[in-house]
Each structure stands twice: as structure tokens, then as C-alpha cells.
Amino acid sequence: MTTLNIVILAAGRGQRMHSDKPKVLHSLAGRPLLQHVLDTAVQFATGITCVVYGHGGEAVPQAMTKYEADFVLQEPQLGTGHAVQQALSHLKDDTLTLVLYGDVPLTQPGTLEKMLGAQQALTLLTIHLDNPAGYGRIVRDSAGNVSCIVEEKDATTEQRAIHEVNTGILAVSTHLLRNWLSKLRNNNVQGEYYLTDIIAMAVAQGVAVHTVQPAHEWEVVGVNSKAQLAELERTWQYEQAHQLLVHGVTLADPARLEVRGKLVCGRDVEIDVGCIFEGDVYLGNGVRVGAYSVIKGTRIGANTYIEPYSHIDQVNIGDNCRIGPYARLRPGSKLHNDVHIGNFVEVKNSEIATSSKANHLSYIGDSSVGSRVNIGAGTITCNYDGANKHRTIIEDDVFIGSNTQLVAPVKIGRGATIGAGSTITSDAPEGELTLSRAKQITLPGWRRPSKKNNIPQ
């Protein structure tokens, strides 16, 4: 198999973004534009992946440290041909090079597979647009063969009427690319070295120019402004919503869904309006997600109901649970089957076993909670002493009365009952009632303070 190198051009200023952040680091669907391109590229690269960056300095390579890629600075920026020239020293001649763009985030793997499967010395990704303004036009001869690409600013009136345009994405034999790039000239309106000029060189040399078209127009849309970014975001979100609908997910409104990662759903899943999914999320069969819930990096078991306005972050939730409304589940937590977490309850770094519940206004942090435990309203685990975190252990069949403070480290034995309003600082024995309250007293003759009249000074 031919070694495939990938060159990603990511040096653009993004002046119309009106931002100090490099254009390729602006986010679409929860990930930087460049990350989308790299995530696609790594599926194909068998050789070097080279990112050519410029504006924003080291911010671009620093943001992409998890990828095994060579980062090459283009300074100054003298066009796309000049950008690819900066990567040539990283590429070997007996390879194929695929050129992608860091601000064109949604090119799909299937489209690149078609390009690479053509097994041609030079393959272009082109597309027919109803409105081709701003794009380089594909000029063909009388036999229909590609003869050259003309940038719009250099095009004649007749050429501007062409609707087939260049996307900039191409696959090319590296040794041919190296030869052609050495011959580039900047005698054009922009005074830049255009990568597209290699097409005319290929034709002059008798190298056939093969073309492939993407399945969707949005695959080749580039981002040059915040307005374009917002438009592409909506397009991509609708595409993801459409795929969920095709696979049987019920969406209350496909236009009010945000998937900022990977969402996998079982059968008969229902998602209400305004929900946001980030990272890798799995929803089991029969899961219902209430309106305006935010779920990140979480696995949710079958027939669990997430009530509205719940926030769930990196949690494993079992079957037949009921969460919310207004619940917050934080990283490191695991809920077994049939667990109920109610309104304004926060759970952090805790494991809660089967059939336990905390229905109201409680905080459960750094805790291990057994099965069939009832945690009353207003209960908190006091897990932090100002310097270190400590763990609370609540064994099976415990009943915690309302407004209880469990001061960790502490263990509540199996079957114990904690009286309401208690502050527990020592282990509570199994099967017993434990409580701590000051003696109730009444002060005869006490009067509530009254508001004093304002007297001018």
C-alpha cells in the first residue's frame, strides 16, 4: 500500500473572525476546527501528518499536542503553494500526499476514501455550486478534461460563469508535487504562490487530472467569519439530528439539539428540546432525557429518566434510574440500578448502590452509599477539612434523617438510622438510632427585635 502523507494548511489569519484566537482554533460542535480535520486525517495517514501554521504563533501546536504530527511555521504567509512548500522537507518522494485545510472541518472519511481509491497521480475534490462566488473555477477542455483552475480574481467573465469549483483538497504523487511547487510563480493579482497552479503544470506534462465530488456541500465549506461558523454549526447539528432520527431516536425538535461529540443511542430513546451532549455519550434503550439537560462523557442505562435541567458530567448511570430535575452529577460518580437522585441534589466522586435515593436538596461527595439507603432532604457529607478530602461510608438499608451533616471520615453501619438534624462526627453502629442534638429550650419573655424608626442625624 502506498504511504500516505497528509498536509493540513492552517496558517490563515482569519481576519474576519475579529478575534485574537487563530481561526483554526475556533470551535464547531465542541471541538476546534483543526481538531475535526486531524481526527479525520489520523484515520488515513500511514506516513507523516504535517500541519502548516502561521498566525497565532505556538497556540496552534500547543492546542494539538495529543496528535502525532509535525508542525511547521509558515512565515510570512505567501499563499497555499508557499504553505505546502514549507512541508516538503518532511515528505518522501515515494508517497502520496493528501492536502487538507484546517478551516474546512467537515470533510467526511467516505469522501476521502473515494479520492484515495481513485489511485491517480493527481485527484481533485471539486463541487458544483449554484453560487460559485469566491471559489476558483474548474476549467475543462472540449473533451471534458480538466485543463486548469482559475482563481476568481484572475478569472474572465466567461470563466466566472462556471459552476464547478475547486475545494482546494487534493491527493497528489509527492515527487510530482515537489517538482511542480519548485516552478510556482506569483504573477497574479494577489502576488501569491497558488497551489492550484500545479494543475496547469500537470496538464502540460500530460498527467491526467482526476476529479471526485463529495456527497454533501457542507463537507467542503470553509470558515472565514463568525457568521459562517454559526451557519456551519447549525448545518452540522441538523445533520447529526437527522442521523439520530433515521436510527429511531425521538427528538422533540431537531433544530434544538446540540451534539458536541459522539452520541450513541439504543432503541426508543426520547430527547426533549435544548439538550446538549458533549464527549462520548451512550443512552441505553428507553432512556428519556428532559428538556435543557447537559450530559458530558456519560453512560446511561436502559429506561432511565433524566428530568429537565439536569447536569451530568462523566458519570456511569445504571438501569431504571430517575435523575432530577435540576440534579448535578459530577465526575467520578457511579449510580447502580433503580437509584433516585432528586431536585437540587449534587453527587460528586461517589458510588450509590441499587435502590438508594436522595430526593431533595442534598450533597453527596466522596462517598460510598449502599443499597436501599434513604438520604433525607438537606443532608450533606462534609468531605473537606480545608486541606484534604475524606470519605463517607453509608452501608445498606440506612435511613438518614433530614438536615443531617455527616462529617467525614465517618461510617454509618448497616441498617442504622440517623435522627433528623444531627451532626455525626463518629461512626454510627449497625441497626441503631443515632442522633446528636442540643437540648431544646424556651426563653420566657423573649421578644423579637423590632425595626427602629429612621431618625435624621
Protein Blocks (a to p, Z undefined) as FASTA:
>chain_A
ZZddddddfkbgolmnopabdfklpceehiafklmmmmmmmmmmmbdcddddfehijmlm
mmmmmpccddddddddebjklmmmmmmmmpcfkbccddddfklmkbcfklmmmmmmnopa
bdcdddddfblghiacddddfkopafbdcdfklpcfklmmpcbdcehiacddfklmmmmm
mmpccbdfkopacfklmmmmmmmnopacdddddfbfklmcccfbfklmmmmmmmmmmmmm
mmmmmnopacfblklccdebdddddehiacdehiacehjddddehiacdehiacehiacd
ehiacdehiacehiaddehiaedehiacdehiacdehiacdehiacehiacdehiacfbh
pacehiacdehiacdehiacdfbghjaccdddddehiacdehiacdddddddehiacdeh
iacfbdcdehiacdddddddddehiacddddddddZZ
